[in-house]
Amino acid sequence: MRAICILYPKLDRLGLNTSLCNWLLDFLTGRPQAVRVGSNTSRTIILNTGAPQGCVLSPLLFTLLTHDCTPLHSSNLFIKFADDTTVVGLISNGDETNYRSEVNRLALWRVHPQHAPLTINGAAVERTFYRGTLESILSSSITVWYGSCTASCRKTLQRIVRTAEKIIGAPLPSLYDIYCTRLTRKALGIAGDPTHPVFGHISYRSDWELVKVDFRQSFPRQCTESDYESWQLTDLQGEKCIMGQERTFRKRKDTAFCIKGKSYTSALTSKPCTCTEKDFNCDYGFERSHVESDRCFADFWYDPDSPPEDCHLGQNYKSSTGYRKVISNTCEGGLNKQQSSKQHSCPLLPPKGLQVGIKGQMLAVAPGDDITFIVHQEQGDTSTTKYQVDLGDGVRAIYQNLTVTDEPIQHRYEKPGVYKVTVKAENMAGHDKATMYIQVTAPLQEVHLEVIPIAGRNHEVNMTAVVLPTEANMTVFYWWIGDSLQYMLET
């Protein structure tokens, strides 16, 4: 009760009106409390101390009560809790003077509190508790939950508002009025489409449903031209040219309570702007200069005059000036930083990144199998490049435009062995070479195991495996001895 008596004059000095202070005093005193365990309930007692646990006002009121309880010395610190306030001090060279005076001052503050008005940036703070705390909590997301709230819950919540009205002495909007106002505001925001789609569940057992909600019954009439006003799109600095065009829109007046309808269009006019410096960015491979911020220079790794990879002899290409218009920018005329780009003829480029492989990625085949070789060139000219192919068994051939026509090289090896396949690409500008190896081996037909039938314990035994055909190369033998499922030897 003593803390409440101390709090009341503090709230009065902080600028709270008498009605609000009386409301808080009524809230903190004369509170009945009982304890229930299962079906047993204790007798009720009246509490006039402290604040209800879990109440959102309790931390705020405690802060207001103790806001003037601060240390005088920078070496001391107050750690404030409702039931355990601690004074922490730094004692240097055994001098406890500042710390002991702080403890004595805290004890005197509890008996004779002295404080200055609560200020923010030098100005006294006027607090309206209901609108800033209770109403904001009661009406949080009210458009979501109020419609499905039971009548009993609505009455209980409304009693809180009526009690606040009696204590404050001023009329307050009901929760139903707040709900209708905010719901109408949301409806006005999405009323451009009278069949605005809503996603949700029809019931807990159903899948997601798409529901069409018709808001036309919430509006008395269809909007007319007099219900709209025009506004021009600008950026935060007031610039009218956005992405190379000036655009004017129309919007419904705040005072017009009508439905827009399906025929409503927001855009009125759009006209292109004259191109300026801000309509261009640095092109690929360029960046802004740290010294001259309005100029773009090529990065150290980029040659702006180098031809693109798909540039073929006889074609032309343009080298970048270092600038390109911002994507989706529609400005016209004026400055054109792309106009001075140079035009070049595609040079003859040497082949580069030549690769050779087998279709199906096989590295071992049987004699007589059909094999398809694929040649791929990553960079360089292909139209004038000749490809010399050596299949390793005496077969050689020369191809033209091999990587362009994607013509496969088909071959069949008759004898077992390991063959080296080489492809050399060459034109007037240079050459490149690719190599691979392919193993041609006959499939195993029979395996014979030779071992003596009887042997002495701890005596060495020779075991011989014979395979047919005998010329089967690169054969791997796995030996299982005994009942183990894991092989013991690999040869």
N, C-alpha and C positions, 0 to 999 in steps of 0.2 A: 504494500500500500504506500510505503514511503517513496519508492521509486516513481509511482504514478503521480504522487503529489509534487515531486520534483519535475516530472515531465510536463505537467499541465502548464506551469508558468513559462517553461522553455518554449513550448509550442506557441503560446500567446506572444512572446517576444519575437519569435521567428515570423510573425505576420499572419498566422492562421486565425480565422474569425472565431468568435465565441461559439457559434453553433457547431462548427466542426470540432473544436476542442471538447465540447460537451459530448458529441457523438463518440469520440475516441475514449473519453472517460467512462461513458456508459458501456462501451465495448469491452473495456479492460476490468471493470468491477462488477460484482454481483453475478459472477458466472457459476451456475450450478454444474457440479461434476460428480459422476458416479463411475464405478468400475464394474464391468460385467465379464464373468468367466463362464462360458457355457450358458446354462439356464439360471445361474446365480448372479444377482445384482446387489451391489453394496448400497448402503444408504447414501443419500445425496448430501453433499456439503457445498457451501458457497465459497468461491475463491475470489480474493481481492488482490492477489499478488501475481506478478509475472504476466506473461502473454501466452495465448494458446499455442501449443507446439504444432508446427507445420503450417501456421497461418502466414500468409505472404506479408502481412503488416508487421509481424514481430521483428524481423531483422531491420526493417526500416525505422521502426520506433526505437529500437536499441541504438541504432546509429545516431538518431536525433538526440537521444538522451545523453550519449557520450561523445558527441562531436567536439565539445570544448575540452575534453579530457586529453590533453596533449602534453608531452614533456617540454620542459624549458631548455634543457641542455641537449646538445646534439649527440653527446655520448650515451644518452639514455633512450630507451625504446619501450613503448607501452604495447603489450599484446593483450587486446581486449576481448574477453569472453564474458557472457552473462554471469557465469558462476565461477570463473577462474581467470581474473585479470592479473597479469604478471608485469612487473617492472624489470627490464633487463638493462644493465648498465655496464659500461667499460670503466674499470678501476685501474688507473695508471699510477705507478710508484706508490701503491698503498694508500692513495688519497680517496676516501669514500665520501667526501663532503657532498659532491654533486648528486651522488646516488642516494644518500640518506635524505637530503633535502627533497628529492623527487618523491621518495616514499612518503614523507610527511605531508607533502603537498597533495598527493593523491588521497591520503586519509582525510585531509581537510576538505577536499573537493566533494567527497561523499556526504559531508555534513553541511557545508556551506558552498554550494556550487556557484562558481562565477564563470560567466562565458560571454563571448562576443556574439553578435548576430551572425547567422549562417549566411555566407555570401558566395557568389560565383562570379569571377572576374570583377570583383569590387562592388557588385550590385546585390542588394538583398533579394532573397528568393521567396516568391509567393507560391505556395503549394496548394493545389486543388486535388485532394486525395481521391475523391470519388472518381472523377473522370480519368485521372491518371493511373489509378490502381484497380479499384473494384470493377468499374464499368469495362475497362479494357480486358480484364480477366473473364468477366461474365459473358462478354460479347465476342470473345475470340473465336473465329471461324463459325460464327453463328449461322451463316447461310448454309453450312454443311449439316449441322446437328439439330437445329431448332425444329425443322420440319418433321423430323422423326421422333422428337422428344414427346414423352407422354404428358397428358394433361396434369397429372400430379406433380411431375418434375417442373413443369412450367410455373405452376402456382407456388411451389417452394422457392424457385429462383426469383419470382416476382415479389415475394414477401421481403426478400433482401432489399430490393429497390424501394419498396414502400417504407421500410424501416429507415433507410438512408434519407428519404424525403423528410420524415418526421424529425430526424436528428439535425439535418442540415437546414431545414426550414425553407426549402426551395423545391419547385417541381422538377422531376427528372423524367426523361423519356422511358417508356416501358420497353421491356425486351422485345415484345411483339412489334412495336413501332421501329425499333432498331433493325429487327429482322426484315420487315417490309421495305424499309428504306434501302438497306444494303442489297437486298435481293433485286429490287427494281433497278438499282444502279448497275448490277451485273447484267441484268436482262437488256438494259439499254446498250451495254457494251458489245453484246453479241447479236443485237437485233437486226443487223444488216442482212442476215439470212433467216427468213422466218421458219425454216426447218433445220435449225442448227443441230448437228449430230452430237449425241451424247453416248459415251461408252460406259457399260456397267453390267451388273448382274441383275437378271429378273428375279432370281432366287438363288439361294446358296447351292442348289443342286444343278443349276444350269451352267452352260458355258457362257463366254462373253457374248453380249448382245449389242447390236447397234440400234439405238432408239432415236427416232426423229421426234423432236419436241417442237410443237407449234406455239409460238409466243404471240400470235396475232390477237388473241383474245385479251391480252394484257394491255393493248394499246387502243385508244378510242378511234383513231383514224389513220389514213395513209399520209405519209409526208408529201408536201408540195414543195415547189421551188422556193417559196418564201420561208420554209423551215430550215434552209441551208445557208451557210456562209462559206466564202472561199478563204483559203489560206495558202501561202507560198512556202515551199520547202526550203529551209536554209540550214546551214551548219551552225555550230555554237558561236562562231564569229560573225554570223549574219551573211555569209556568202551564199548567193542565190544559185550559182552554177555548181551543181552536184553531179559528178560523173559526166560532165560535158553537156548538161542540159538543165534548163530551168523548168520546173514542174509546179503547176498549181493544182491544188486539190479542193474539194469541198467537203464540209463536215456539217453534221446536224447541230443546230444551235442548242445551247444548254437549256434554254427555256422551252424547246419544242419536244412535246411528249407524243411522238408518233412513230410509226413503223416505216422503215426504209423500203422494204420490199425487194423482190428479186431483180427488178430493173435498175436498182441503185448502182451507180458507178461513182467512185471517189475521185478519179482523175479527171480534171477539166481540160487543161492545156499542157502542152509539152513542146518546147522549142530548143534546138541545139544552140550551144554556146560556141564562141570563138575559142579555138585551142590556145592554151597558154602553157607556161612552163610546168605548172602543177599537174597537167594532164598526161605527163610522160614519166616513166620510170626508167631505171637503168636496165639495159637488155641483159640477156644471159651472158655471163663471163665478164660483166662490167660492175663497178661499184662506185659510189660517190666518193669524191676526193675529200679528205679531211681539211685541206687548205681551201679549195674552191668547192664549196658545198653544192653549187649549181651545176657542176660538170661531172660526167661519168667517164672513168678511165678503165681500160682493160686490165684484168687481173694478170699477175705475173705468169700464170699457167695457161692463159688463153691467148690465141692468135686470132684476131678478128678477121684476117684475110684468108685463113685456112678454109679449104673447101669442105662442104658437108660430106658425110660418109656415103650418101646416095647420089653424089655428083658424078656423072659419067661423061666421058669424052664426047664433045660436040654439044653439050648443054652449057647453060650459063647459071650463075648464082650471084647473089648480092651479099656483100659484106656489111655488117651492121655498123651504124654510126655510133652505137653505144646507148641508144635510146629506143624505147618502144612505148606505144600508147598503152595506158592502163587498160587492162582487160575490162570489157563492157563499157568503156568510155565512148560516148557518141559525139564528141565535139567535132566541129567542122571549121575549115579555113584557119586563118590566123597562123600561128607558129606551127611548123612541121619539122620536127627534129629527125624524122626518118627520111626526108626527101633527098638528102645529100649522100645516100648510101651508094657505094661503088658497085659496078657490075663487072664480073669477071667471067672468063671462060673456064670451064672445068678442065683442069690439067689431067695428064695421064698419071695415074697413081699406081705405084707398085703393089703387087699382091701382098697381103699381110694377114696373119692369123689363119693360115691354111691348116685344115684338119681332114683326116681320112678315118673312116670307121666302117663297120659292117652292120648292115641292117639286122636288127635283132640283138646287137651287141654280143655276138658270139666270138669267142677267141679260139675255140677248138671245134673242128668239123671232121666228118668222115670222108674218105675218098669218094669222089663222085657226087658229093652234095653240091647243090646250086648255092652260090654265095653272091650277095649283092653288096658292092662297095659304094659308100656315099662320100662325096667330097664336098667340103664346105669351106668357104673363104669369108672371113669376117670383114675385111677392109680391102680397098684398092679396086682398080678397074678390072672388070671381067669380060667386057666385050672384045677386047683385043688381046686377051691373055690366053696363052697356050698351056695345056696341061699334059705333061709327059708322065705316063703311068707305067710302072714296072711291077708286075705281079709276082716276081721272084722265081717263077718256074720257066723263064725264057719268053714269056708273053709280054710284049710292050705295045703301047698304043699312045697316040697323040689326040687330044680332044680340044675343041674350041667352045667357049661359052659353057663350060661344063657345069659351073655352079649356078648359072642363070637358068638353063633349061632343066636343071635338076635331073639330067639323064643319068640313070644308074649304070654302074659298071658291073656286069654280071660275068662270073667265071666259075670254073669247075676244076678242082685239083684231082688228078688221077692217082697220085702216089702219096703215101704217108711222108711226113717230114715237117720241118718248121720253115716257113717261107716269110721272107722280108718283102713287104709291099711298100713301094715308094711312089709318091706323087710330087712332081715339081711344077710349080706355076711360074711362068716367066712372060714378061712383056718388055717394052723399050725402057721402062722406068726402073725395073728391078725384078727380083724373083723371090720365091719362098718355097720351102720344102716341108713335107710331112711324111712320117714313117710309122709303120705299125708291123707287128708280127702276128702270124696266124699259124696254129698248129693243126696239121692234118694227120689224124691217127685212126687206125682201123678199130672198130669196136671189139671188145673182148668177147670171145666165143666160148672158151672153156677155161677152167682153173683146176689143176691137179695138185694135190698135196701128197708129198712123199715123206713118210716117217716110219721108223722101225716100230713094230707093234709092241715089243716088250723091251723095257729098259730097267736097269738097276737104279735103286734110290740114290740120289745125289750124284748121278752120273750125267755128263753132258750128252745131249741128243741133238743130232743134226736134222732139221726140218727144211724141206725144199718145196717151193711153190712154183709150178710150171703153168704158164698162160699160153693160150692160143688165140690169135696168131702170135708167133714169137717176135714179130717186129713191132708189137704194140709199145710205143714209147710213152714216157711220162706216166707210168702206171704206179699207183700208190697201193701198198699192201697194208692191211690192218689185221693183226693177229689176236685172236681170242684163245686163251688157254685156260681150261677149267670151266667152272660154272659162273664166272664173273660176267656181268653184263657190260663191263667196260673193257675195251681192248687194251692189251698190255704192251703192244709194240706197234710202231708205225715205221714202214720201210719204203 
